[in-house]
Amino acid sequence: MNTADAWSNLKNVGDVVEAVRGLLAKEA
């Protein structure tokens, strides 16, 4: 895995985390 792939994976995880936070905020 090169640096670009690592950053891409981190960005994707961050997007998922943001989406989950948004859903939890709606539920709360």
N, C-alpha and C positions, 0 to 999 in steps of 0.2 A: 504493500500500500504506500502510495507516495503522499506528499504533503497536500496536494490538491484534493485527493480523495478524502483524506482525513478532515480537511476543512469542510468539504461538501457534506460529509456524514454529520459533522457537528452542527452545521446549519440546518440540515434536515431534522435532527433531533430537537434543535431549538424551535423549529416551526411546529413540531408535534407538541412540544411542551406548551407553547403559546396557545395552541388550539385547545388543549385540555384545560388550561387555565381559564380560557374563555367560556368553555362549557360549564366548568365548576362555578364560575362567577354567575352565570345565568341561573344555575340551580339554587345558588345561595340566596 
